[in-house]
Amino acid sequence: MRVLDLIIKKRDGGILTTEEIGHLIAEFNKNNVPDYQMAAFLMAIYFQGLNARETTAFTAALAESGKKIDFSSLGLAVVDKHSSGGVGDKVTLVLAPLVAAAGVPLAKISGRGLGFTGGTIDKLESIPGFSSRLSVEKFVSLVQKNNLAIMAQTERLIPADGKLYALRDVTGTVENISLIAASIMSKKIAAGADAILLDVKMGKGAFMKNRDDAFHLAETMVRIGNEMDRRVVSAVTDMNQPLGFAVGNVLEIKEAIAVLEGEGPADVETLSVLLGGHLLALVGKVRNPEEGQEELLRLLKNGVALEKFKQLVVSQGGNSSFLDNPSLLPQAKFVETIKTTISGYIHEIDARKVGKAAAILGAGRFFKGEQIDPSVGIVLKHKVGNYVSEGDVLAYIHANKEDKLKAALKEIAGTFSFGEEVPEGFPLVYGVIPPFPS
């Protein structure tokens, strides 16, 4: 079959067979399809879309393009968790050790931050000595030994997806729900998890800005997982304001430790426990998510989850003294205070602006491979709905370079909006798919 014929078929609204999709991805992975033809094919998908069967076939072809991890030797269901990306989203740092402490193996392959959203690997690697560069064999052995391991993406897994994403990023074809779902789910399938929890962020600080798109993506990924014999649950959660208070790598590590010590922000603890409860129910560890949440809260309060986090860090080369005394972690040279000039209720904290300001400081990247500064970022003092008086502190900006500080201050201007009435606010969770049967 000719690649040009497949491009024309999809361009004209035709439905591709599973064999046609598999052939195209396999040939592209072998470098037998030039980038310009694959770019044309992606643009055809962007405008014509993929139906449900095509999307599943596309996902399967990506997952088969490289090595797949097999955890069958463990004799237990292995779980994974994925977030579609947000600002201040350190849930994995809390949820992963919680679930592992509950006796459920969690094996996670994570990415690095790009743009205004942070990456779990960058956060963990801000702990001196921690390494996410594991061989597949080491990854599997750590999951077997500790019930927990987190590694960076590798070219051995789903290489076709990495090549495709690089093309999508420069051809204006990123924002297609079928392509997004296939990219995410192919990684999860190749990573070997039996059960997957998907946290789809919605709002100003997320890629999915509105309810319809967020639920469409969530439903699409659940369907793909089910069709590929995986147990999947997807939660649509809020990202209109940052999660927690800290945005930045070391700052978020400190906040995650505080949550594991029972002293962190309520929204991070609540969301971590809620999502973790669904994971425990998904693999039959508990009868329902509520029972799972009770168990995870117990593990949070008695310190077992914190010890599991320390075990994760030490097992991957990290220095535990930085966890016992987080003040030893890298710190920015200076801290700028932002104060309010008016009084009123906070109606908005624009998550995207906060995330972009943190990236400008050096906490994130604007292109792949860019070096990050682990110590910089932003710590908010309030949430939407809080009342502030003139002169109250709104945020602290942690910076190492004055030019970046000035640029970040310019970006963060207009982040906060105020009103005289108590705002309605945002729910932490908009819905879970599929809902757990009552």
C-alpha positions as semicolon CSV with decimal commas, in nm:
position;residue;x (nm);y (nm);z (nm)
1;M;0,000;0,000;0,000
2;R;0,124;0,348;-0,086
3;V;0,159;0,616;0,181
4;L;0,026;0,880;-0,057
5;D;-0,294;0,681;-0,104
6;L;-0,348;0,666;0,274
7;I;-0,294;1,043;0,304
8;I;-0,548;1,112;0,030
9;K;-0,796;0,865;0,177
10;K;-0,791;1,036;0,517
11;R;-0,780;1,383;0,362
12;D;-1,105;1,306;0,179
13;G;-1,275;1,177;0,495
14;G;-1,218;0,807;0,439
15;I;-1,194;0,548;0,718
16;L;-0,859;0,370;0,744
17;T;-0,835;0,001;0,823
18;T;-0,639;-0,129;1,120
19;E;-0,388;-0,280;0,877
20;E;-0,340;0,052;0,695
21;I;-0,274;0,240;1,020
22;G;-0,038;-0,031;1,147
23;H;0,154;-0,032;0,818
24;L;0,192;0,346;0,813
25;I;0,320;0,372;1,172
26;A;0,556;0,076;1,129
27;E;0,706;0,223;0,811
28;F;0,740;0,566;0,971
29;N;0,916;0,408;1,268
30;K;1,163;0,246;1,025
31;N;1,228;0,587;0,864
32;N;1,066;0,471;0,541
33;V;0,808;0,753;0,548
34;P;0,951;1,106;0,514
35;D;0,851;1,369;0,767
36;Y;0,671;1,577;0,505
37;Q;0,434;1,291;0,423
38;M;0,366;1,210;0,788
39;A;0,306;1,582;0,856
40;A;0,048;1,582;0,575
41;F;-0,114;1,272;0,725
42;L;-0,130;1,432;1,070
43;M;-0,293;1,743;0,925
44;A;-0,550;1,523;0,750
45;I;-0,630;1,362;1,086
46;Y;-0,646;1,704;1,251
47;F;-0,923;1,815;1,014
48;Q;-1,101;1,485;0,942
49;G;-1,054;1,313;1,277
50;L;-1,028;0,945;1,366
51;N;-1,326;0,735;1,462
52;A;-1,323;0,514;1,772
53;R;-1,179;0,207;1,598
54;E;-0,915;0,409;1,414
55;T;-0,807;0,577;1,739
56;T;-0,762;0,241;1,912
57;A;-0,571;0,105;1,613
58;F;-0,349;0,415;1,612
59;T;-0,280;0,368;1,984
60;A;-0,195;-0,001;1,941
61;A;0,041;0,073;1,651
62;L;0,230;0,331;1,857
63;A;0,252;0,095;2,157
64;E;0,393;-0,181;1,935
65;S;0,663;0,043;1,787
66;G;0,918;-0,035;2,059
67;K;0,987;-0,242;2,368
68;K;0,698;-0,321;2,603
69;I;0,738;-0,377;2,976
70;D;0,602;-0,699;3,127
71;F;0,516;-0,719;3,497
72;S;0,342;-1,058;3,481
73;S;0,618;-1,216;3,692
74;L;0,503;-1,010;3,992
75;G;0,175;-1,196;4,017
76;L;0,000;-0,872;4,116
77;A;-0,190;-0,606;3,926
78;V;0,042;-0,313;3,857
79;V;-0,108;0,037;3,841
80;D;-0,008;0,363;3,676
81;K;-0,129;0,722;3,700
82;H;-0,111;0,999;3,443
83;S;-0,191;1,371;3,456
84;S;-0,257;1,568;3,139
85;G;-0,047;1,849;3,288
86;G;-0,107;2,143;3,515
87;V;0,048;2,410;3,736
88;G;0,163;2,312;4,084
89;D;0,048;1,955;4,017
90;K;0,255;1,749;4,258
91;V;-0,015;1,483;4,311
92;T;0,205;1,198;4,180
93;L;0,461;1,273;4,453
94;V;0,192;1,207;4,715
95;L;-0,033;0,952;4,544
96;A;0,244;0,715;4,429
97;P;0,392;0,640;4,774
98;L;0,042;0,627;4,924
99;V;-0,077;0,360;4,681
100;A;0,249;0,165;4,709
101;A;0,224;0,175;5,090
102;A;-0,123;0,025;5,057
103;G;0,032;-0,282;4,893
104;V;-0,045;-0,200;4,529
105;P;0,259;-0,185;4,295
106;L;0,281;0,146;4,106
107;A;0,513;0,171;3,806
108;K;0,524;0,513;3,647
109;I;0,705;0,643;3,342
110;S;0,697;1,022;3,362
111;G;0,795;1,312;3,143
112;R;0,969;1,642;3,191
113;G;0,801;1,980;3,203
114;L;0,751;2,182;2,886
115;G;0,607;2,533;2,872
116;F;0,393;2,641;3,165
117;T;0,331;2,290;3,304
118;G;0,573;2,111;3,534
119;G;0,712;1,760;3,504
120;T;0,737;1,493;3,774
121;I;1,088;1,391;3,665
122;D;1,219;1,747;3,696
123;K;1,074;1,772;4,046
124;L;1,226;1,443;4,164
125;E;1,563;1,520;4,005
126;S;1,580;1,845;4,205
127;I;1,659;1,613;4,499
128;P;2,041;1,575;4,489
129;G;2,145;1,233;4,363
130;F;1,804;1,116;4,242
131;S;1,816;0,945;3,903
132;S;1,522;0,871;3,677
133;R;1,740;0,712;3,409
134;L;1,671;0,348;3,480
135;S;1,704;0,048;3,255
136;V;1,379;-0,138;3,200
137;E;1,525;-0,427;3,400
138;K;1,611;-0,200;3,696
139;F;1,266;-0,040;3,675
140;V;1,093;-0,378;3,698
141;S;1,316;-0,495;3,984
142;L;1,244;-0,181;4,190
143;V;0,870;-0,224;4,141
144;Q;0,906;-0,585;4,253
145;K;1,117;-0,490;4,556
146;N;0,949;-0,168;4,675
147;N;0,608;-0,164;4,501
148;L;0,721;0,166;4,348
149;A;0,950;0,312;4,083
150;I;0,936;0,625;3,865
151;M;1,152;0,653;3,557
152;A;1,194;0,896;3,268
153;Q;1,067;0,819;2,922
154;T;1,310;0,624;2,707
155;E;1,357;0,592;2,334
156;R;1,318;0,215;2,364
157;L;0,951;0,259;2,454
158;I;0,704;0,382;2,188
159;P;0,971;0,549;1,970
160;A;0,713;0,622;1,699
161;D;0,518;0,839;1,942
162;G;0,826;1,047;2,020
163;K;0,889;1,105;1,651
164;L;0,523;1,187;1,588
165;Y;0,504;1,430;1,879
166;A;0,807;1,620;1,750
167;L;0,625;1,663;1,420
168;R;0,292;1,756;1,580
169;D;0,468;2,019;1,790
170;V;0,591;2,207;1,481
171;T;0,299;2,149;1,245
172;G;0,006;2,279;1,451
173;T;-0,146;1,933;1,503
174;V;-0,105;1,890;1,879
175;E;-0,458;1,985;1,978
176;N;-0,652;1,690;1,837
177;I;-0,822;1,471;2,096
178;S;-0,769;1,143;1,908
179;L;-0,396;1,215;1,869
180;I;-0,363;1,328;2,233
181;A;-0,547;1,018;2,359
182;A;-0,342;0,782;2,141
183;S;-0,015;0,940;2,255
184;I;-0,102;0,914;2,624
185;M;-0,253;0,566;2,613
186;S;0,022;0,415;2,397
187;K;0,271;0,510;2,670
188;K;0,054;0,354;2,938
189;I;0,002;0,034;2,739
190;A;0,374;-0,003;2,661
191;A;0,461;0,064;3,026
192;G;0,289;-0,260;3,127
193;A;0,026;-0,136;3,374
194;D;-0,285;-0,348;3,429
195;A;-0,487;-0,058;3,570
196;I;-0,455;0,311;3,488
197;L;-0,585;0,627;3,651
198;L;-0,601;0,933;3,425
199;D;-0,620;1,282;3,572
200;V;-0,750;1,512;3,296
201;K;-0,695;1,873;3,396
202;M;-0,948;2,134;3,286
203;G;-0,927;2,513;3,299
204;K;-0,698;2,806;3,228
205;G;-0,385;2,623;3,339
206;A;-0,459;2,307;3,138
207;F;-0,447;2,199;2,775
208;M;-0,820;2,120;2,794
209;K;-0,981;2,459;2,849
210;N;-1,350;2,360;2,852
211;R;-1,575;2,089;2,991
212;D;-1,673;1,931;2,659
213;D;-1,313;1,878;2,545
214;A;-1,198;1,753;2,885
215;F;-1,475;1,494;2,914
216;H;-1,431;1,393;2,550
217;L;-1,063;1,323;2,612
218;A;-1,136;1,140;2,938
219;E;-1,403;0,920;2,778
220;T;-1,185;0,849;2,472
221;M;-0,894;0,727;2,685
222;V;-1,115;0,509;2,905
223;R;-1,264;0,347;2,595
224;I;-0,921;0,286;2,440
225;G;-0,796;0,128;2,762
226;N;-1,097;-0,099;2,792
227;E;-1,065;-0,211;2,431
228;M;-0,701;-0,297;2,497
229;D;-0,786;-0,504;2,807
230;R;-0,682;-0,248;3,065
231;R;-0,885;-0,131;3,363
232;V;-0,908;0,248;3,336
233;V;-1,072;0,528;3,531
234;S;-1,045;0,894;3,437
235;A;-1,113;1,197;3,656
236;V;-1,168;1,548;3,520
237;T;-1,017;1,787;3,775
238;D;-0,978;2,163;3,808
239;M;-0,679;2,363;3,686
240;N;-0,813;2,719;3,686
241;Q;-0,592;2,803;3,984
242;P;-0,264;2,630;4,077
243;L;-0,287;2,312;4,282
244;G;-0,150;2,375;4,630
245;F;0,057;2,689;4,681
246;A;0,403;2,603;4,545
247;V;0,498;2,618;4,175
248;G;0,857;2,519;4,100
249;N;1,060;2,203;4,140
250;V;1,224;2,217;4,484
251;L;0,934;2,423;4,616
252;E;0,690;2,150;4,508
253;I;0,907;1,875;4,659
254;K;0,893;2,060;4,990
255;E;0,516;2,095;4,964
256;A;0,473;1,726;4,877
257;I;0,679;1,630;5,183
258;A;0,458;1,859;5,393
259;V;0,147;1,680;5,261
260;L;0,301;1,340;5,342
261;E;0,370;1,474;5,692
262;G;0,002;1,569;5,723
263;E;0,076;1,942;5,713
264;G;0,034;2,033;5,345
265;P;-0,236;2,212;5,145
266;A;-0,582;2,060;5,176
267;D;-0,649;2,051;4,800
268;V;-0,334;1,847;4,725
269;E;-0,408;1,601;5,005
270;T;-0,775;1,567;4,913
271;L;-0,712;1,511;4,542
272;S;-0,426;1,266;4,602
273;V;-0,635;1,058;4,842
274;L;-0,946;1,073;4,621
275;L;-0,762;0,960;4,306
276;G;-0,565;0,699;4,498
277;G;-0,890;0,558;4,640
278;H;-1,015;0,502;4,287
279;L;-0,694;0,319;4,196
280;L;-0,726;0,083;4,494
281;A;-1,087;0,011;4,397
282;L;-0,991;-0,041;4,034
283;V;-0,767;-0,338;4,123
284;G;-1,003;-0,477;4,388
285;K;-0,784;-0,389;4,686
286;V;-1,091;-0,229;4,846
287;R;-1,465;-0,258;4,783
288;N;-1,512;0,102;4,672
289;P;-1,318;0,430;4,634
290;E;-1,444;0,562;4,969
291;E;-1,296;0,263;5,150
292;G;-0,974;0,322;4,960
293;Q;-0,964;0,684;5,068
294;E;-1,003;0,582;5,432
295;E;-0,710;0,342;5,401
296;L;-0,490;0,603;5,231
297;L;-0,572;0,865;5,493
298;R;-0,462;0,616;5,760
299;L;-0,131;0,559;5,581
300;L;-0,087;0,934;5,544
301;K;-0,149;1,005;5,911
302;N;0,073;0,728;6,050
303;G;0,376;0,824;5,839
304;V;0,397;0,504;5,634
305;A;0,347;0,690;5,303
306;L;0,628;0,935;5,389
307;E;0,864;0,644;5,455
308;K;0,764;0,491;5,120
309;F;0,849;0,820;4,948
310;K;1,191;0,820;5,116
311;Q;1,241;0,460;5,001
312;L;1,161;0,564;4,642
313;V;1,417;0,846;4,654
314;V;1,695;0,644;4,818
315;S;1,642;0,343;4,588
316;Q;1,700;0,570;4,290
317;G;2,013;0,733;4,426
318;G;1,868;1,028;4,616
319;N;2,010;1,159;4,943
320;S;1,756;1,104;5,222
321;S;1,905;1,379;5,441
322;F;1,737;1,635;5,212
323;L;1,400;1,475;5,288
324;D;1,461;1,468;5,662
325;N;1,558;1,835;5,646
326;P;1,403;1,995;5,333
327;S;1,565;2,330;5,419
328;L;1,890;2,176;5,289
329;L;1,745;2,154;4,938
330;P;1,868;2,414;4,685
331;Q;1,735;2,764;4,756
332;A;1,705;3,070;4,534
333;K;1,933;3,368;4,599
334;F;1,656;3,614;4,669
335;V;1,281;3,626;4,729
336;E;1,056;3,905;4,602
337;T;0,726;3,974;4,778
338;I;0,408;4,060;4,588
339;K;0,147;4,247;4,790
340;T;-0,208;4,349;4,711
341;T;-0,289;4,717;4,668
342;I;-0,663;4,668;4,722
343;S;-0,893;4,480;4,958
344;G;-1,150;4,220;4,859
345;Y;-1,218;3,855;4,788
346;I;-0,986;3,680;4,543
347;H;-1,199;3,589;4,240
348;E;-0,926;3,448;4,020
349;I;-0,566;3,324;4,030
350;D;-0,481;3,258;3,667
351;A;-0,294;2,925;3,671
352;R;-0,151;2,971;3,324
353;K;0,006;3,307;3,412
354;V;0,155;3,164;3,732
355;G;0,295;2,866;3,544
356;K;0,442;3,082;3,270
357;A;0,598;3,319;3,523
358;A;0,761;3,022;3,700
359;A;0,894;2,896;3,366
360;I;1,039;3,240;3,290
361;L;1,224;3,226;3,623
362;G;1,380;2,899;3,505
363;A;1,149;2,642;3,668
364;G;1,023;2,523;3,328
365;R;1,123;2,497;2,964
366;F;1,025;2,675;2,647
367;F;1,200;2,418;2,425
368;K;1,298;2,054;2,475
369;G;1,636;2,000;2,636
370;E;1,650;2,345;2,798
371;Q;1,824;2,342;3,137
372;I;1,600;2,420;3,434
373;D;1,680;2,590;3,764
374;P;1,545;2,362;4,041
375;S;1,538;2,627;4,315
376;V;1,325;2,899;4,154
377;G;0,949;2,938;4,141
378;I;0,647;3,095;4,306
379;V;0,477;3,033;4,639
380;L;0,124;3,167;4,667
381;K;-0,025;3,268;4,998
382;H;-0,394;3,246;4,913
383;K;-0,663;3,058;4,723
384;V;-0,966;3,177;4,528
385;G;-1,230;3,280;4,781
386;N;-0,988;3,414;5,042
387;Y;-1,034;3,772;5,164
388;V;-0,727;3,996;5,155
389;S;-0,668;4,347;5,284
390;E;-0,454;4,614;5,125
391;G;-0,088;4,536;5,189
392;D;-0,137;4,162;5,241
393;V;0,115;3,928;5,075
394;L;-0,019;3,750;4,768
395;A;0,290;3,554;4,666
396;Y;0,664;3,512;4,702
397;I;0,882;3,497;4,391
398;H;1,197;3,285;4,430
399;A;1,461;3,392;4,176
400;N;1,831;3,369;4,097
401;K;1,861;3,623;3,814
402;E;1,733;3,979;3,822
403;D;1,643;3,994;3,452
404;K;1,431;3,680;3,483
405;L;1,269;3,817;3,799
406;K;1,166;4,135;3,615
407;A;1,022;3,935;3,327
408;A;0,835;3,705;3,566
409;L;0,689;4,002;3,756
410;K;0,566;4,146;3,428
411;E;0,407;3,814;3,333
412;I;0,238;3,765;3,669
413;A;0,076;4,109;3,661
414;G;-0,300;4,061;3,627
415;T;-0,287;3,707;3,767
416;F;-0,512;3,801;4,060
417;S;-0,857;3,953;4,028
418;F;-1,072;4,072;4,317
419;G;-1,434;4,146;4,400
420;E;-1,654;4,257;4,687
421;E;-1,864;3,940;4,692
422;V;-1,756;3,588;4,787
423;P;-1,688;3,409;4,455
424;E;-1,849;3,082;4,358
425;G;-1,512;2,910;4,322
426;F;-1,425;2,588;4,138
427;P;-1,492;2,226;4,233
428;L;-1,178;2,015;4,277
429;V;-1,328;1,732;4,070
430;Y;-1,583;1,776;3,790
431;G;-1,653;1,408;3,734
432;V;-1,514;1,054;3,722
433;I;-1,548;0,819;3,423
434;P;-1,674;0,559;3,460
435;P;-1,851;0,634;3,789
436;F;-1,796;0,358;4,046
437;P;-2,115;0,147;4,071
438;S;-2,309;0,223;4,388
